[in-house]
Amino acid sequence: MSQWSLRMRILTFCVAVVLAIAYFLFTPPSVDNNAVISSDDDAIARGAYLVNAGGCVSCHLAVEGDGSTNPAILSGGHALVTDFGTFYAPNITPDVDTGIGDWRAQDFLRALKHGRSPEGSFYFPAFPYRSYAGLNDEDVLDIGAYLLSLNPVNNAVPEHETPWWLSRFALVGWNLLADLTGGREPELMTAQEESLLMQRGAYLARNLGHCGECHTPRNGLGISQLAREFAGAQIGEDTIEAIDSEALEEWDRNSFDLFLLLGMKPDADFVGGDMSDVIEHNTSRLTDADRLALAAFFTR
């Protein structure tokens, strides 16, 4: 075998390996091809509840021409200012041209659980898909059922404003590093804490409610530091309070439940800022059982 032939074989092998890795990283993840979006009233009602519990309103609420917001309409436009740029929440009404009117069940599953658009491109993690990755498929499909039942609103939101070096291709490596399924400090769980109540609270806090997206600190790459889960964070100029066991040492289930319902702390002070909107549009609309589950999880 000549030296030229050997070099060509090595080059061909290296190219094949690179193409295989690229195919693995860029191919949209597989989801249930048999999944469908239901149009029955029960699915829509469950989806409405999940959208409230998931805090969708906080980002996707409509931004009117005068800068005011309308939480009753999810046509997007709200600006989220971060250290990595300014991101504008998209229109999630079923408008075909500017919203999600042509989305199928598989599009919802890939978007919420994998951060991929219907075209296969990567969403920026201002959209908390790393937390939503833990959602069960039924909840995702019910969310889709509700969103597709809304009145369509034609509203093209601004393009994201990001630095030149932050491309969607860079998110391939970021997604591999930002796995939120591991990295937490091990916990000694009692039989009570392993109950369905505690599991539900963890699901609401870590996945559907994505509390850690704001309350967990991040490293220089914007990846959540799960060893310090819920220890508070800095988002732009805003300081987000800690809600870990140390910060909530003086809280009990009743006081945390009241906080979720009314926004009142144990010292009778009321929460302000963006958290007051979270209380109004999200946690105050939870069922008694789900508020109790969250209270049990955070005060464990």
Secondary structure as UniProt FT lines:
FT   HELIX           3..26
FT   TURN            33..34
FT   HELIX           41..53
FT   TURN            54..55
FT   HELIX           56..60
FT   STRAND          62..63
FT   TURN            65..66
FT   STRAND          69..70
FT   TURN            71..72
FT   STRAND          79..82
FT   TURN            83..84
FT   STRAND          85..88
FT   TURN            96..98
FT   TURN            101..102
FT   HELIX           105..114
FT   TURN            118..119
FT   TURN            125..126
FT   HELIX           129..132
FT   TURN            133..134
FT   HELIX           137..149
FT   TURN            164..165
FT   HELIX           168..170
FT   HELIX           171..177
FT   TURN            180..181
FT   TURN            191..194
FT   HELIX           196..202
FT   HELIX           203..208
FT   HELIX           212..215
FT   TURN            220..221
FT   HELIX           226..228
FT   TURN            229..230
FT   STRAND          233..235
FT   TURN            236..237
FT   STRAND          238..240
FT   TURN            245..250
FT   HELIX           253..262
FT   TURN            266..267
FT   HELIX           274..281
FT   HELIX           283..285
FT   HELIX           288..298
//
